[in-house]
Each structure stands twice: as structure tokens, then as C-alpha cells.
Amino acid sequence: MAILLPLHPPIPHQQQKECVRPRGGRASSGGRPHSPLSVPGSRLRGCRTRAHTARGSCAARSRRRPAGKRSPRRGPSAHSTRFGPRRIREESVLLRTANPSTGALPFQSLMVADLGDVNVNLYNLQDSCRLIREAYQKIVAAGCIPLTLGGDHTITYPILQAVAEKHGPMGLVHVDAHMDVADKALGEKLYHGTPFRRCVDEGLLDCKRVVQIGIRGSSMTLDTYRYSRSQGFRVVLAEDCWMKSLVPLMGKVRQQMGVRPIYISFDIDGLDPAYAPGTGTPEIAGLTPSQALEIIRGCQGLNVVGCDLVEVSPPYDPSGNTALVAANLLFEMLCVLPKVTVA
């Protein structure tokens, strides 16, 4: 998780000492806070945190943050998704501070720190969700925007419980091969295929402001899209995205979302496995990385109050390419947060 603390107005000197921690671990001695990424030679040295961000423990003084979380479930890929945040952190050392394509300067606008992994109970999914919800309640109460590294998609449910507690029913931009709105599996109502069904049940989503993009794959029935559409979700199938730019689609999505708070949830299996094979439930004929950039950049200007990128399973991709893609997409999410300076 990373804490993003706006630098305007300037942070009091004492607060800088406690919050600004370059790669060497010592606090800034004053002046304008800076990103550890801007320290010469820092990309290949120091403690492995998300994009070399500072290791954070100053939640109460922050205005925003991202975080890593292990898989809270026992399932087909649970043994591997729990290591997703670690591998994303490793690949994120290649990231820099500016986004020349969009003009975004997130590290000049926000204080970013990695809060480490949220502790979960690997033997009890219900308890894991409680632990995640309580951790994010503290994060949100501190005025932070969480960017979460996952980890399986179950985690989005307790995160949205905490975020909606503050902001009310959320708009949602959900990129995925699957809709994750099943009611139950083997009698269990909580697993990585049900998070958004549970969110609807609890009134956490503003269903008229939910869009699901990249949906595809085989199913047990022919009416697999019925539930989402009956709730008012905009369901965009992968076939509708083939061989085209998604800029026009995102123009419609921005109008749909309006000015109220939204959350971005990106399952890495939304991408075609040619680009991101390191995931537990890959589906062929998915989105391309360039389309993923168009989706995330298309959220610029929206009231984004949280993001996650989930289902990265390193054992399925020894090359690390999936985690590298994930790290870059998280950087793009950071670039579209409110108050990020755009040159």
C-alpha cells in the first residue's frame, strides 16, 4: 500500500521529517518533499517497496495511499496470488516519476509511501475480510486514497465496504474477463467470483454507475450476463473491444460516472494471456495493454477514491512480465488520481 499525501499546502516541517523517507530510510531534513524515485541511483538499490516509495507508517497524517495484500482465500490459485504484491513490487523498480504521455507528475503532487501488506488469516476467509475491512477503515478515515496490489479479487469486497462507509454507494470501473457476480460456489457465498454480488447485496455500489469491461470466456449457461445487466451495469464484452480504440467508450463512461466518487478495480486477467499469463483464470482473446492504458487514462478527471489491481499469480509467469504490466498499470492509476498535477 502506498500513502499519497498532497504537497499543497506545504507539509509542516515536523510532518516532513516523519513522512518523507528516501531510500536510505532517513527522513528529509526539510524543504519540499520529494519522491524516493527521484533519488539518483535509487532504482536498483534499497528496500523493495512499491516503485521505491517510502515505507509508510504515518497514516493519520496522510491524504492518500496504495497497498499490497496477500490472497485471503484457499482456492485454485490461492497458493500463487498471495505472492502477487511481492512480485509487483520487485518489477516496479523500473518505474520513474513522470508520465510524458499524459503530462502527469504524481510524485510532485502527492506523497507516496508503501505501507506493506495487510495481514490476513490464510485459514479463515471471513476473518480475512474482517481484517481487510478494518485496515481500510483506518486508511480511509485518515483521508487517504488506497491503491491496492493483489492478491485475489475477494479483497475488493471488504475494501469497498470501508470506502463506501465514507463515500456512500460507489461508481465502479471494473476491468476483468469475468463479472464476479456469482451468488455462491459449492455452497460458499464468499470467494473470488462473488465480490460484486456481495457489494450489490449490501448497497455498496451505485449500480447505474458500474461498467464492466473485457468480459469473455465460456460459461455454464447462456444467460451469464443477465444478473449484471438486470442491476443496471454497463457490460462491455471483449468482442466489442477487438481491434479498436477504447477512447470513445471511455468518453461515455466519464459521462456515466459524473462527479460522484468512483472506484477502479482491475483484474489482470482482463488482459489477453499473451500479455499477462501470470494469473489463475486466464481467458483468450482479451484486452491489450494499450487498451488498458486507454481505460485507465480515460478515468482522468473523475473522482477516483480508490483502486486495486488483482489476481497476479507469479508462479504462472516466471518471466515477471505480468507483474511488470501490473506495476505500470498501477502507476497509471496513480497518475489519474485527483490533485495530480498535469503539465
C-alpha positions in Angstrom: 0.0 0.0 0.0 1.3 3.4 -0.7 0.3 6.7 1.1 -0.3 9.6 -1.2 -0.1 12.9 0.7 -0.8 16.1 -1.3 2.1 18.5 -1.1 -0.2 21.6 -1.4 -0.5 23.3 1.0 3.1 22.6 2.1 3.6 20.0 4.9 4.8 21.3 8.2 8.5 20.7 8.8 8.0 18.2 11.6 5.5 16.2 9.5 8.0 16.1 6.7 10.6 14.5 9.0 8.2 11.7 9.8 6.6 11.1 6.4 9.3 11.7 3.8 11.7 8.8 3.8 14.1 8.4 0.8 15.6 5.0 0.0 18.2 5.3 2.7 15.5 5.3 5.4 16.3 8.7 6.8 13.8 11.5 6.9 14.0 14.6 4.8 15.7 17.4 6.6 13.2 19.9 5.3 12.2 21.8 2.2 9.9 20.4 -0.4 9.2 16.7 0.0 10.2 14.5 -2.9 9.7 11.0 -4.2 12.3 8.4 -3.4 12.2 7.7 -7.2 13.9 11.0 -7.8 17.0 10.0 -5.8 19.8 9.2 -8.3 20.8 5.6 -8.4 17.8 4.5 -6.3 16.1 2.2 -8.9 18.3 -0.8 -8.2 19.1 -0.2 -4.5 17.3 -0.1 -1.2 14.4 -1.9 0.4 11.8 -3.3 -2.1 8.7 -1.2 -1.8 6.2 -0.2 -4.4 8.1 1.8 -7.0 10.7 2.7 -4.4 8.2 4.7 -2.5 8.8 5.5 1.1 7.9 2.8 3.7 5.0 4.4 5.4 3.6 4.3 9.0 2.1 7.8 9.1 -1.5 7.0 8.1 -3.0 9.6 10.3 -1.1 12.4 8.6 -1.8 11.3 5.0 -4.4 12.2 2.5 -4.0 9.2 0.1 -2.3 5.8 -0.2 -1.8 2.4 -2.2 -1.1 -1.2 -0.6 -0.3 -4.8 -1.0 -2.3 -7.6 0.2 -1.8 -11.4 0.1 -4.5 -13.7 -1.2 -7.1 -14.3 1.6 -8.6 -17.4 0.2 -7.9 -21.1 -0.3 -8.6 -22.0 -3.9 -7.3 -22.9 -7.4 -4.7 -20.1 -7.4 -4.6 -19.1 -3.8 -1.1 -20.5 -3.4 0.2 -18.2 -6.0 -1.8 -15.0 -5.9 -0.6 -14.3 -2.3 2.8 -13.6 -3.8 1.4 -11.1 -6.4 2.2 -7.9 -4.3 5.8 -9.0 -3.7 6.5 -9.6 -7.4 4.8 -6.4 -8.5 7.0 -4.5 -6.0 10.1 -6.2 -7.5 9.2 -5.2 -11.1 8.2 -1.7 -10.0 11.8 -0.7 -9.6 11.8 0.1 -13.3 9.2 2.8 -12.9 10.1 6.5 -13.0 8.4 9.6 -11.6 6.8 11.3 -14.6 4.3 10.3 -17.3 5.3 12.0 -20.5 2.3 10.6 -22.4 -0.2 12.3 -20.2 1.8 15.0 -18.6 1.0 13.7 -15.1 3.5 14.4 -12.3 2.2 12.3 -9.4 5.3 12.3 -7.3 5.4 16.1 -7.5 1.8 16.3 -6.4 1.4 13.6 -3.8 3.4 12.0 -1.1 3.6 8.2 -2.0 4.6 5.5 0.5 4.3 1.7 0.6 2.5 0.6 3.8 3.4 -3.1 3.3 1.0 -6.0 3.3 -2.3 -6.0 5.1 -2.3 -9.0 7.5 -4.9 -11.7 6.7 -5.9 -15.1 8.1 -5.0 -17.6 5.5 -7.2 -20.3 7.2 -10.4 -18.2 7.6 -11.8 -16.2 4.7 -14.4 -14.5 6.7 -11.9 -13.3 9.3 -9.6 -12.2 6.5 -12.3 -10.0 5.1 -12.8 -8.5 8.5 -9.1 -7.8 8.9 -9.0 -6.1 5.5 -12.1 -4.0 6.2 -10.8 -2.8 9.5 -7.4 -1.9 8.0 -9.1 0.1 5.2 -11.4 1.8 7.6 -8.4 3.3 9.2 -6.8 4.2 5.9 -10.0 5.9 4.6 -10.6 7.7 7.9 -7.1 9.2 7.6 -8.2 10.8 4.3 -6.1 8.5 2.1 -6.8 7.1 -1.3 -5.8 3.4 -1.3 -4.1 1.8 -4.3 -4.0 -1.9 -3.6 -1.8 -4.6 -5.1 -3.4 -8.1 -5.1 -3.9 -10.8 -4.4 -7.2 -12.4 -5.4 -10.4 -10.5 -6.2 -12.1 -11.3 -3.0 -10.2 -8.4 -1.4 -12.2 -5.8 -3.3 -15.4 -6.6 -1.3 -14.1 -5.6 2.1 -12.2 -2.7 0.6 -15.4 -1.4 -0.9 -17.1 -1.9 2.5 -14.7 0.5 4.0 -14.6 3.0 1.2 -18.4 3.1 0.8 -18.8 3.7 4.6 -17.2 7.1 4.0 -18.3 8.0 0.4 -21.6 6.2 0.1 -22.6 3.9 -2.9 -19.7 3.9 -5.4 -19.4 4.1 -9.1 -17.2 1.3 -10.4 -14.9 0.8 -13.4 -14.3 -2.9 -13.4 -11.9 -4.5 -15.9 -12.0 -8.2 -15.9 -12.6 -11.3 -18.0 -15.3 -12.3 -15.6 -18.1 -10.4 -14.0 -17.6 -11.8 -10.5 -21.2 -11.6 -9.6 -21.9 -15.3 -8.9 -24.1 -15.9 -5.8 -22.2 -18.9 -4.5 -19.9 -21.8 -5.3 -20.0 -25.2 -3.5 -22.4 -23.5 -1.1 -20.0 -20.7 -0.2 -21.2 -17.1 -0.8 -17.8 -15.5 -0.4 -15.0 -16.2 -2.9 -13.2 -14.5 -5.8 -16.2 -15.0 -8.1 -18.7 -13.2 -5.8 -17.3 -9.9 -4.6 -19.6 -7.6 -6.7 -22.7 -9.7 -5.9 -22.0 -9.2 -2.2 -21.4 -5.5 -2.9 -24.8 -5.2 -4.6 -26.5 -7.1 -1.7 -25.1 -4.6 0.8 -25.8 -1.5 -1.3 -22.1 -0.6 -1.7 -22.4 0.2 -5.4 -24.4 2.8 -7.3 -25.5 0.2 -9.9 -26.3 2.8 -12.6 -22.7 3.9 -12.5 -21.0 0.5 -12.9 -19.2 -0.6 -16.0 -17.6 -4.0 -16.6 -15.1 -4.1 -19.5 -13.4 -7.1 -21.2 -15.9 -9.7 -20.2 -15.4 -13.0 -22.1 -14.9 -16.8 -21.8 -17.0 -19.9 -21.6 -19.8 -20.4 -19.1 -22.2 -22.9 -17.7 -25.2 -21.1 -19.1 -26.1 -18.8 -22.0 -27.6 -16.0 -19.7 -24.3 -15.3 -17.9 -24.7 -11.6 -18.4 -28.3 -11.4 -17.1 -27.6 -10.5 -13.5 -25.2 -7.6 -14.2 -27.5 -6.1 -16.8 -30.6 -6.5 -14.7 -28.9 -4.4 -12.0 -28.2 -1.7 -14.5 -24.5 -2.4 -15.1 -22.9 -1.5 -18.4 -21.4 -4.7 -19.6 -18.8 -4.3 -22.4 -17.8 -7.7 -23.9 -14.3 -8.3 -25.1 -15.6 -8.9 -28.6 -16.9 -5.3 -28.6 -13.3 -4.1 -27.9 -11.4 -6.1 -30.5 -9.3 -4.2 -33.0 -10.4 -0.8 -31.8 -9.5 2.1 -29.6 -11.4 2.4 -26.3 -11.2 6.2 -26.1 -14.8 6.6 -27.4 -16.1 4.1 -24.9 -14.3 5.9 -22.0 -15.9 9.2 -23.1 -19.3 7.6 -22.5 -18.1 6.1 -19.2 -17.0 9.5 -17.9 -20.4 10.9 -18.7 -22.0 7.9 -16.9 -19.8 8.3 -13.8 -20.3 12.1 -13.3 -18.7 13.9 -10.4 -19.5 11.4 -7.6 -16.9 9.0 -6.2 -15.8 6.0 -8.2 -13.5 3.0 -7.6 -11.3 1.3 -10.2 -10.9 -2.5 -9.9 -8.6 -4.1 -12.5 -8.3 -7.9 -12.7 -5.1 -8.7 -14.6 -7.0 -11.5 -16.5 -8.9 -8.7 -18.2 -5.8 -8.6 -20.5 -5.1 -11.3 -23.0 -2.9 -14.1 -21.6 -0.4 -13.4 -24.4 0.4 -10.2 -22.4 -0.4 -11.4 -18.8 -0.2 -15.1 -18.5 0.6 -14.9 -14.7 -3.0 -15.3 -13.5 -5.1 -18.2 -12.2 -8.1 -18.0 -14.6 -6.8 -16.8 -18.0 -9.2 -16.3 -20.9 -8.1 -16.0 -24.5 -8.9 -13.0 -26.8 -8.7 -10.4 -24.1 -7.7 -6.7 -24.0 -4.3 -5.4 -25.0 -2.0 -3.3 -22.7 -2.7 -0.3 -24.9 -6.4 -0.7 -24.4 -5.8 -1.0 -20.6 -4.0 2.3 -20.8 -6.9 3.9 -22.6 -9.3 2.7 -19.9 -7.2 4.0 -17.0 -6.3 7.2 -18.7 -9.9 7.6 -19.6 -10.6 8.0 -15.9 -8.6 11.2 -15.7 -10.8 13.9 -14.2 -13.1 11.5 -12.4 -13.5 11.5 -8.6 -11.4 8.4 -8.0 -11.3 7.4 -4.3 -9.6 4.0 -4.6 -8.1 1.5 -7.0 -6.9 -2.1 -7.0 -5.1 -4.4 -9.4 -5.6 -8.1 -8.5 -5.1 -11.7 -9.5 -1.4 -11.5 -10.3 0.0 -15.1 -9.8 3.8 -15.1 -10.2 4.3 -18.9 -10.5 2.3 -18.9 -13.7 4.8 -16.4 -15.3 8.4 -16.9 -14.3 9.4 -14.1 -16.7 7.8 -11.5 -14.5 6.1 -9.8 -17.4 2.6 -10.0 -15.8 3.9 -8.3 -12.7 5.7 -5.7 -14.8 2.5 -4.9 -16.7 0.6 -4.7 -13.3 3.2 -2.3 -11.9 2.8 0.0 -14.9 -1.0 -0.1 -14.7 -0.8 0.8 -11.0 1.4 3.8 -12.0 -1.2 4.9 -14.5 -3.8 4.7 -11.8 -1.7 6.9 -9.6 -1.5 9.4 -12.4 -5.3 9.8 -12.7 -5.9 10.5 -9.0 -7.5 13.8 -8.1 -5.0 16.7 -7.5 -2.2 15.1 -9.5 -0.5 17.9 -11.4 -0.7 17.6 -15.2 1.9 19.7 -17.1 
